[in-house]
Amino acid sequence: MTTTVTSNSFGIEETLKKLGLKEINEGTSTGSTFYKGDKTISSFSPTDGKLIGRVTVTSPENYEKVMNTASDAFRIFRAIPAPKRGELVRQFGQKLRELKEPLGKLVSYEMGKSLQEGYGEVQEMIDICDFAVGLSRQLNGLTIPSERPGHVMREQYHPLGIIGIISAFNFPVAVWSWNTALAWVCGDVCVWKPSEKAPLCSIACQNIIAEVLRENNLPEGISCIINGDYKVGEMLTTDFRVPLVSATGSTRMGRIVGTKVAERFGKSLLELGGNNAIIITPTADLKVVVPGAVFGAVGTAGQRCTSTRRLIIHETVYDKVRDAIVGAYSQIKIGNPLDETNHVGPLIDKDAVIMYLNAIDQAKSEGGNVLVEGGILQGVGYESGCYVKPCIIEAKNHFKIVQHETFAPILYLMKYSGGVENAIEIQNEVMQGLSSAIMTNEIKEAEKFLSYAGSDCGIANVNIGTSGAEIGGAFGGEKETGGGRESGSDSWKIYMRRQTNTINYSDSLPLAQGIKFDL
């Protein structure tokens, strides 16, 4: 692999100014209102280690102000017709189109993903807005035949209320938009606790939607932010006023959130860990395999929940595939993510670097054979200490470290023999169940992979990689991934409460199941 060192002058100050972030020292926001607190979060860019800004941590008192603002807004917003709410989302999407360049650059700078991925994340926001606008005219229920004469049954959907959103650092804006765009057209209001590792992206998004709300004379509490660590998140998960909490993060975090929300009989939408594999069969086309596997493994420096962690390769083509993947790694350019010639940026922080190094050491101690050495990059341009080398290790699926999700660019290679059923069994022998893929030109293998006896993941792809889900399909996974579904398809239903209605338009009152009750 190659590394590149580039200048850090990429117009960041101008970018912050365009997003209303010229001076950041306050940060608990409802619309355009900021509540000051005593504690702050400092946001340092993993790109160059520089301080970008500080955001105020939400105090319990200010949390109550936010929740009261959101509650008041919900009473107004739920009465607005859904297509009118869709118009709000349409205007938000238009603002995102106008600010795609600065917002994408901020995502790249604060989080560390490549600039193209930063732009791509904002494009996801635009796409979900488009999807939600159409959806605002399709929040359909059902008409159900009744067994009683002169009766009709139907199902309809109503807004839930305040939706709590807890997002992770790796997609600091897109996952929030997946939730909010759908929740808004459903008539809900949202309270967002962004990752404390990328808080400025949330303030930028809040500035954008706040302008849209002002222009439409709508309550600022339709979109709210609370900032801080897990203690602030606990205020949200334990609050009975929040009927749904959508949380994205680690499996460990999801267990805590799911338990807390369930204790008060709330609903949770959990998007948690992934340990994603690509099965490579003897008929696989290397022109498809190599870019799919390499991008899946090193994109976002391996910090996607859909990142490719394992390649399960048939023994007859193992050497050929291994050599092609190793050769491709020699062409990877690592450096400042704002330089579009680079493929890979830094990890989010030094804690992530330590986790990455520990994982490599553990893989070696369990018998792994390193094909492409990892390590920390040092020197000019890497002063943040967060740049690492993507690593490839030959391993066994039963290794403890392989069974664990490591949020870093570490790819494990392993063999399978016999039929594709054996490869599917290996793939499914992990506790996570988010994304999966098979590379094959044999239709029988593809269909077996997609069958009830195939992949046990929420996402199963053929001849594309594990990452790169698009708007329109429901996103989420099974097992320790949490079972949640966001974004497309009918995932809007989680943001609403379903109600069954029975209407008697006759002149009598026949009871169900033919029961007689004469007075």
C-alpha positions as CSV (number, residue, x, y, z in Angstrom):
1,M,0.0,0.0,0.0
2,T,1.1,3.6,-0.5
3,T,0.7,6.6,1.8
4,T,0.4,10.2,0.8
5,V,1.0,13.3,2.7
6,T,-0.9,16.4,1.7
7,S,-1.5,19.9,2.8
8,N,-4.2,20.5,5.5
9,S,-5.4,23.7,3.9
10,F,-8.7,22.5,2.4
11,G,-10.9,25.5,3.2
12,I,-12.2,24.2,6.6
13,E,-12.8,27.6,8.0
14,E,-14.9,28.6,5.1
15,T,-16.8,25.3,5.3
16,L,-17.6,25.9,9.0
17,K,-18.8,29.4,8.2
18,K,-21.2,28.1,5.4
19,L,-22.7,25.8,8.0
20,G,-23.2,28.4,10.7
21,L,-20.3,27.0,12.7
22,K,-17.9,29.9,12.7
23,E,-18.0,30.1,16.5
24,I,-19.0,26.9,18.3
25,N,-19.2,27.1,22.0
26,E,-22.8,26.2,22.7
27,G,-24.5,23.1,21.7
28,T,-27.8,21.9,23.2
29,S,-30.2,22.9,20.5
30,T,-33.9,23.0,19.8
31,G,-34.3,24.8,16.5
32,S,-32.4,28.0,16.7
33,T,-32.4,28.1,20.6
34,F,-29.2,27.1,22.4
35,Y,-29.2,26.3,26.1
36,K,-25.9,27.0,27.8
37,G,-24.3,24.5,30.3
38,D,-21.2,24.2,32.3
39,K,-19.5,21.3,30.6
40,T,-18.4,21.1,27.0
41,I,-17.3,18.4,24.5
42,S,-14.2,19.3,22.5
43,S,-14.2,18.0,18.9
44,F,-10.8,17.2,17.5
45,S,-10.4,16.1,13.9
46,P,-8.6,12.8,13.5
47,T,-7.4,14.2,10.2
48,D,-4.9,16.6,11.6
49,G,-5.5,16.4,15.4
50,K,-6.7,20.1,15.5
51,L,-9.5,21.3,17.7
52,I,-12.5,22.2,15.5
53,G,-14.9,23.5,18.2
54,R,-16.6,22.8,21.5
55,V,-20.2,21.8,22.2
56,T,-22.1,22.3,25.4
57,V,-23.2,19.1,27.3
58,T,-26.9,19.0,28.1
59,S,-27.7,19.3,31.7
60,P,-30.8,17.6,33.3
61,E,-32.4,21.0,33.5
62,N,-31.8,21.8,29.9
63,Y,-33.0,18.3,28.9
64,E,-36.3,19.1,30.5
65,K,-36.5,22.4,28.4
66,V,-35.8,20.4,25.3
67,M,-38.4,17.8,26.0
68,N,-41.0,20.4,26.8
69,T,-40.3,22.2,23.6
70,A,-40.6,18.9,21.7
71,S,-43.8,17.9,23.4
72,D,-45.4,21.3,22.6
73,A,-44.3,21.0,18.9
74,F,-45.8,17.5,18.6
75,R,-49.2,18.7,19.5
76,I,-49.1,21.0,16.6
77,F,-47.2,18.9,14.1
78,R,-49.3,15.8,14.4
79,A,-52.3,17.8,13.2
80,I,-50.6,18.9,10.0
81,P,-51.6,16.7,7.0
82,A,-48.9,14.2,6.1
83,P,-48.4,15.6,2.5
84,K,-47.8,19.0,4.1
85,R,-45.2,17.4,6.4
86,G,-43.7,15.9,3.3
87,E,-43.3,19.4,1.9
88,L,-41.2,20.3,4.9
89,V,-38.9,17.3,4.2
90,R,-38.7,18.3,0.6
91,Q,-37.5,21.7,1.5
92,F,-35.0,20.2,3.9
93,G,-33.7,17.9,1.1
94,Q,-33.3,21.0,-1.2
95,K,-31.2,22.8,1.5
96,L,-29.0,19.7,1.7
97,R,-28.5,19.8,-2.1
98,E,-27.4,23.4,-1.8
99,L,-25.0,22.6,1.2
100,K,-23.8,19.1,0.1
101,E,-20.3,20.3,-0.5
102,P,-19.6,22.0,2.9
103,L,-21.6,19.4,4.9
104,G,-19.8,16.5,3.2
105,K,-16.5,18.2,3.8
106,L,-17.3,18.6,7.5
107,V,-18.3,14.9,7.8
108,S,-15.0,14.0,6.2
109,Y,-13.0,16.3,8.4
110,E,-14.7,15.7,11.8
111,M,-15.1,11.9,11.3
112,G,-12.2,11.0,9.1
113,K,-13.8,9.3,6.2
114,S,-12.8,10.1,2.6
115,L,-14.2,13.2,1.0
116,Q,-16.1,11.1,-1.6
117,E,-17.7,9.1,1.3
118,G,-18.5,12.4,3.1
119,Y,-20.4,13.6,0.0
120,G,-22.0,10.2,-0.4
121,E,-23.3,10.4,3.1
122,V,-25.0,13.7,2.4
123,Q,-26.4,12.2,-0.8
124,E,-28.0,9.5,1.4
125,M,-29.7,12.3,3.3
126,I,-31.0,13.8,0.1
127,D,-32.2,10.4,-1.1
128,I,-34.1,9.6,2.1
129,C,-35.8,13.0,1.9
130,D,-36.9,12.1,-1.6
131,F,-38.2,8.8,-0.4
132,A,-40.0,10.3,2.5
133,V,-41.7,12.9,0.4
134,G,-43.3,10.2,-1.7
135,L,-44.1,8.2,1.4
136,S,-46.0,11.2,2.9
137,R,-48.9,10.4,0.5
138,Q,-48.7,6.6,1.1
139,L,-49.1,6.1,4.8
140,N,-51.8,3.6,4.0
141,G,-53.8,1.4,6.3
142,L,-56.1,-1.5,5.5
143,T,-59.8,-2.2,5.0
144,I,-60.7,-5.6,6.5
145,P,-63.9,-7.6,5.9
146,S,-66.0,-8.0,9.1
147,E,-67.9,-11.2,10.0
148,R,-70.8,-9.1,11.2
149,P,-73.4,-7.6,8.8
150,G,-73.4,-3.8,8.7
151,H,-69.9,-3.6,10.0
152,V,-66.5,-2.7,8.5
153,M,-63.0,-3.0,10.0
154,R,-59.9,-1.1,9.2
155,E,-56.4,-0.4,10.3
156,Q,-54.9,3.1,10.5
157,Y,-51.6,4.6,11.7
158,H,-51.1,7.5,14.0
159,P,-48.0,9.5,15.0
160,L,-46.1,8.0,18.0
161,G,-44.8,11.3,19.5
162,I,-41.3,12.1,20.4
163,I,-38.7,9.9,18.7
164,G,-35.4,9.5,20.4
165,I,-32.4,9.0,18.1
166,I,-29.0,7.9,19.3
167,S,-26.4,7.9,16.4
168,A,-22.9,6.7,16.1
169,F,-19.8,8.5,14.9
170,N,-19.2,6.5,11.7
171,F,-22.3,8.0,10.0
172,P,-22.7,11.2,11.9
173,V,-25.5,12.6,9.7
174,A,-27.0,9.9,7.4
175,V,-28.4,7.6,10.1
176,W,-30.1,10.5,11.8
177,S,-31.7,11.5,8.5
178,W,-32.9,7.9,7.9
179,N,-34.9,8.2,11.1
180,T,-36.0,11.9,11.0
181,A,-37.2,12.0,7.5
182,L,-39.5,9.1,8.0
183,A,-40.5,10.2,11.5
184,W,-41.4,13.7,10.3
185,V,-43.7,12.6,7.5
186,C,-45.3,10.3,10.1
187,G,-46.1,13.3,12.3
188,D,-43.5,12.7,15.0
189,V,-40.9,15.1,16.4
190,C,-37.3,14.1,17.1
191,V,-34.8,14.5,19.8
192,W,-31.3,13.5,18.6
193,K,-28.3,12.5,20.8
194,P,-25.4,12.4,18.3
195,S,-22.1,10.8,19.0
196,E,-19.9,12.8,21.3
197,K,-17.1,11.9,18.8
198,A,-18.6,14.0,16.0
199,P,-20.9,16.6,17.6
200,L,-20.4,19.5,15.2
201,C,-22.0,17.6,12.3
202,S,-25.2,17.5,14.3
203,I,-25.1,21.2,15.0
204,A,-24.7,21.8,11.3
205,C,-27.7,19.6,10.5
206,Q,-29.7,21.4,13.1
207,N,-28.8,24.8,11.7
208,I,-30.1,23.6,8.3
209,I,-33.5,22.2,9.5
210,A,-33.9,25.2,11.9
211,E,-33.9,27.5,8.9
212,V,-36.5,25.4,7.1
213,L,-38.7,25.4,10.2
214,R,-38.4,29.2,10.5
215,E,-39.2,29.8,6.9
216,N,-42.4,27.7,7.3
217,N,-43.4,29.2,10.6
218,L,-43.3,25.7,12.3
219,P,-42.3,25.0,15.9
220,E,-38.6,24.6,16.5
221,G,-39.2,21.6,18.7
222,I,-39.9,19.4,15.6
223,S,-36.1,18.9,15.6
224,C,-34.1,18.9,18.8
225,I,-30.5,18.0,19.9
226,I,-29.1,16.9,23.2
227,N,-25.3,16.5,23.5
228,G,-23.1,14.5,25.8
229,D,-22.0,11.0,26.7
230,Y,-23.9,8.0,27.7
231,K,-25.3,9.8,30.8
232,V,-27.2,12.1,28.4
233,G,-28.4,9.1,26.4
234,E,-29.7,7.6,29.6
235,M,-32.0,10.5,30.1
236,L,-33.5,9.7,26.7
237,T,-33.8,5.9,27.1
238,T,-35.4,6.1,30.5
239,D,-37.9,8.9,29.6
240,F,-41.5,7.6,29.4
241,R,-42.3,10.5,27.1
242,V,-40.2,8.9,24.4
243,P,-42.2,6.0,23.0
244,L,-39.5,4.9,20.5
245,V,-35.7,5.1,20.8
246,S,-33.7,4.4,17.7
247,A,-30.1,3.5,18.6
248,T,-27.1,2.8,16.4
249,G,-23.9,1.6,17.9
250,S,-22.2,-1.4,19.5
251,T,-23.9,-4.6,20.6
252,R,-22.9,-3.7,24.2
253,M,-24.6,-0.4,24.0
254,G,-27.7,-1.9,22.4
255,R,-28.1,-4.4,25.3
256,I,-28.2,-1.5,27.7
257,V,-30.5,0.7,25.6
258,G,-32.9,-2.2,24.8
259,T,-33.2,-3.2,28.4
260,K,-33.8,0.3,29.7
261,V,-36.4,1.1,27.1
262,A,-38.2,-2.3,27.6
263,E,-38.4,-1.7,31.3
264,R,-40.8,1.1,30.7
265,F,-42.5,-0.8,27.9
266,G,-41.2,1.5,25.2
267,K,-40.1,0.4,21.7
268,S,-36.5,0.3,20.5
269,L,-35.1,0.2,17.0
270,L,-31.6,-1.2,17.3
271,E,-28.9,-1.1,14.7
272,L,-25.9,-2.8,16.2
273,G,-22.7,-4.7,15.3
274,G,-21.8,-6.5,12.1
275,N,-19.3,-9.2,11.4
276,N,-19.9,-9.3,7.7
277,A,-18.5,-11.9,5.3
278,I,-18.2,-12.4,1.5
279,I,-18.3,-15.9,0.2
280,I,-16.2,-16.4,-2.9
281,T,-17.0,-19.4,-5.0
282,P,-15.0,-21.1,-7.8
283,T,-17.0,-19.3,-10.5
284,A,-16.6,-15.8,-9.0
285,D,-15.4,-13.1,-11.3
286,L,-12.2,-11.5,-9.9
287,K,-13.1,-8.2,-11.6
288,V,-16.1,-8.0,-9.2
289,V,-14.5,-9.7,-6.2
290,V,-11.5,-7.4,-5.8
291,P,-13.1,-4.0,-5.7
292,G,-16.1,-5.3,-3.7
293,A,-13.9,-6.9,-1.1
294,V,-11.3,-4.2,-0.9
295,F,-13.7,-1.3,-0.6
296,G,-15.8,-3.3,1.9
297,A,-12.8,-3.9,4.1
298,V,-11.0,-0.5,3.9
299,G,-13.8,2.0,3.2
300,T,-14.3,4.4,6.1
301,A,-11.1,2.8,7.5
302,G,-13.1,-0.3,8.3
303,Q,-15.5,1.7,10.5
304,R,-18.8,0.8,8.9
305,C,-21.2,-1.5,10.5
306,T,-21.4,-3.2,7.1
307,S,-17.6,-3.3,6.6
308,T,-16.3,-6.6,5.2
309,R,-14.5,-8.5,8.1
310,R,-14.2,-12.0,6.6
311,L,-13.6,-13.5,3.2
312,I,-14.6,-17.1,2.9
313,I,-12.9,-18.4,-0.2
314,H,-13.2,-21.8,-1.9
315,E,-10.0,-23.8,-1.6
316,T,-9.7,-24.2,-5.4
317,V,-9.4,-20.5,-6.0
318,Y,-8.0,-19.4,-2.6
319,D,-4.5,-18.7,-3.8
320,K,-5.6,-16.7,-6.8
321,V,-8.1,-14.6,-4.8
322,R,-5.6,-14.1,-1.9
323,D,-2.9,-12.9,-4.2
324,A,-5.3,-10.5,-6.0
325,I,-6.5,-9.0,-2.8
326,V,-3.0,-8.6,-1.4
327,G,-1.9,-7.0,-4.7
328,A,-4.8,-4.5,-4.5
329,Y,-3.8,-3.5,-1.0
330,S,-0.5,-2.3,-2.3
331,Q,-2.3,0.3,-4.4
332,I,-4.3,1.8,-1.4
333,K,-3.5,5.4,-0.7
334,I,-3.7,6.5,2.9
335,G,-3.7,10.1,3.9
336,N,-5.8,13.3,4.5
337,P,-9.3,12.3,3.6
338,L,-10.0,15.8,2.2
339,D,-7.6,15.0,-0.6
340,E,-9.7,13.1,-3.1
341,T,-6.7,11.1,-4.4
342,N,-6.6,9.2,-1.1
343,H,-8.7,6.1,-0.5
344,V,-8.4,5.8,3.3
345,G,-8.4,8.3,6.1
346,P,-7.7,7.9,9.8
347,L,-9.5,6.0,12.5
348,I,-11.8,8.1,14.7
349,D,-9.4,8.5,17.7
350,K,-6.5,7.0,19.5
351,D,-8.7,4.6,21.5
352,A,-9.7,3.1,18.1
353,V,-6.0,2.8,17.2
354,I,-5.3,0.9,20.4
355,M,-8.3,-1.4,19.7
356,Y,-7.0,-2.1,16.2
357,L,-3.5,-2.9,17.5
358,N,-4.8,-5.2,20.2
359,A,-6.9,-7.1,17.6
360,I,-3.9,-7.7,15.4
361,D,-1.9,-9.0,18.4
362,Q,-4.7,-11.3,19.5
363,A,-5.2,-12.7,15.9
364,K,-1.4,-13.5,15.9
365,S,-1.6,-15.1,19.3
366,E,-4.4,-17.3,18.2
367,G,-2.4,-18.6,15.2
368,G,-3.3,-16.0,12.5
369,N,-0.9,-15.6,9.6
370,V,-0.4,-11.9,8.6
371,L,-0.4,-11.4,4.9
372,V,-0.4,-7.6,4.9
373,E,1.2,-6.0,8.0
374,G,-0.7,-3.4,10.0
375,G,0.7,-0.6,12.1
376,I,0.5,3.1,12.9
377,L,1.6,5.6,10.2
378,Q,3.9,8.3,11.5
379,G,5.6,11.4,10.0
380,V,4.5,14.5,8.3
381,G,0.7,14.5,7.7
382,Y,0.0,11.8,10.3
383,E,0.5,13.9,13.4
384,S,-2.9,13.0,14.8
385,G,-1.7,9.5,15.5
386,C,-4.9,8.0,14.1
387,Y,-3.7,6.8,10.7
388,V,-3.2,3.0,10.4
389,K,-2.4,0.5,7.7
390,P,-5.2,-1.8,6.5
391,C,-4.2,-5.4,7.5
392,I,-4.9,-8.8,6.1
393,I,-4.7,-11.9,8.2
394,E,-5.3,-15.6,7.4
395,A,-7.4,-16.9,10.2
396,K,-9.9,-19.5,11.3
397,N,-13.6,-18.6,11.9
398,H,-13.5,-19.9,15.4
399,F,-10.8,-17.6,16.6
400,K,-12.2,-15.4,19.4
401,I,-11.0,-12.2,17.7
402,V,-12.7,-13.3,14.4
403,Q,-15.9,-13.8,16.3
404,H,-15.7,-10.3,17.6
405,E,-16.4,-7.1,15.6
406,T,-13.3,-4.9,15.4
407,F,-14.1,-1.4,14.1
408,A,-10.9,-1.1,12.0
409,P,-9.5,-2.1,8.6
410,I,-8.6,-5.7,9.5
411,L,-9.7,-8.4,7.0
412,Y,-9.6,-12.1,7.8
413,L,-9.2,-14.7,5.0
414,M,-10.3,-18.3,5.4
415,K,-10.9,-21.3,3.2
416,Y,-13.9,-23.6,2.7
417,S,-14.2,-26.8,0.8
418,G,-17.0,-28.8,-0.7
419,G,-20.3,-27.1,-1.6
420,V,-21.6,-23.6,-0.9
421,E,-23.6,-24.9,2.0
422,N,-20.3,-25.3,3.9
423,A,-19.4,-21.7,3.3
424,I,-22.9,-20.5,4.4
425,E,-22.5,-22.4,7.6
426,I,-19.1,-20.7,8.3
427,Q,-20.6,-17.3,7.5
428,N,-23.5,-17.8,9.9
429,E,-21.3,-19.1,12.8
430,V,-21.0,-15.6,14.3
431,M,-23.3,-13.8,16.7
432,Q,-23.9,-10.8,14.4
433,G,-26.2,-10.9,11.5
434,L,-26.1,-7.6,9.5
435,S,-24.7,-7.9,6.0
436,S,-23.5,-10.7,3.8
437,A,-22.6,-11.3,0.2
438,I,-21.7,-14.1,-2.2
439,M,-19.6,-13.8,-5.3
440,T,-20.7,-16.4,-7.8
441,N,-21.8,-16.9,-11.4
442,E,-23.7,-20.1,-10.5
443,I,-27.4,-19.4,-10.1
444,K,-27.9,-22.4,-7.9
445,E,-25.3,-21.2,-5.4
446,A,-26.8,-17.7,-5.4
447,E,-30.3,-19.0,-4.8
448,K,-29.1,-21.3,-2.0
449,F,-27.4,-18.3,-0.4
450,L,-30.7,-16.3,-0.5
451,S,-33.0,-19.2,0.6
452,Y,-34.4,-19.9,4.0
453,A,-31.4,-22.2,4.6
454,G,-28.9,-19.5,3.4
455,S,-27.6,-16.3,4.9
456,D,-29.1,-15.5,8.3
457,C,-28.3,-11.8,7.9
458,G,-30.8,-8.9,7.3
459,I,-28.9,-8.0,4.1
460,A,-27.8,-10.6,1.6
461,N,-26.2,-9.6,-1.7
462,V,-25.1,-11.4,-4.8
463,N,-22.0,-10.1,-6.7
464,I,-21.7,-6.9,-4.8
465,G,-20.0,-6.3,-1.5
466,T,-21.4,-6.1,2.1
467,S,-21.4,-2.3,2.3
468,G,-23.2,0.3,0.3
469,A,-26.8,-0.2,1.1
470,E,-29.1,2.2,-0.8
471,I,-32.3,4.0,0.1
472,G,-35.4,2.1,-0.7
473,G,-34.6,-1.2,1.0
474,A,-35.0,-1.7,4.7
475,F,-31.6,-1.6,6.4
476,G,-30.9,-3.7,9.5
477,G,-29.9,-7.1,10.7
478,E,-30.6,-10.1,12.9
479,K,-29.2,-11.7,16.1
480,E,-26.8,-9.4,17.9
481,T,-27.3,-6.7,15.3
482,G,-30.6,-6.0,17.1
483,G,-33.4,-6.7,14.6
484,G,-34.1,-3.1,13.7
485,R,-35.0,-1.8,10.2
486,E,-34.5,1.7,9.0
487,S,-34.7,3.7,5.8
488,G,-36.8,2.1,3.0
489,S,-39.5,-0.4,2.4
490,D,-42.2,-0.3,5.1
491,S,-39.8,0.7,7.9
492,W,-42.0,3.8,8.4
493,K,-44.4,1.7,10.4
494,I,-42.1,1.6,13.5
495,Y,-42.5,5.3,13.8
496,M,-46.3,5.1,14.1
497,R,-48.8,3.4,16.3
498,R,-51.3,1.0,14.7
499,Q,-55.0,1.2,15.5
500,T,-57.7,-1.3,14.6
501,N,-61.2,0.3,14.0
502,T,-64.6,-1.4,13.9
503,I,-67.5,0.7,12.6
504,N,-71.1,-0.4,13.0
505,Y,-73.3,1.3,10.4
506,S,-76.3,-1.0,11.0
507,D,-79.3,-0.5,13.3
508,S,-78.4,-3.4,15.6
509,L,-75.5,-4.6,17.6
510,P,-74.5,-8.2,16.6
511,L,-71.6,-9.5,18.6
512,A,-68.5,-11.2,17.3
513,Q,-68.3,-15.0,17.1
514,G,-72.1,-15.2,17.1
515,I,-72.4,-14.5,20.9
516,K,-75.9,-13.8,22.1
517,F,-76.5,-11.2,24.9
518,D,-80.1,-10.3,24.9
519,L,-81.5,-7.7,27.3
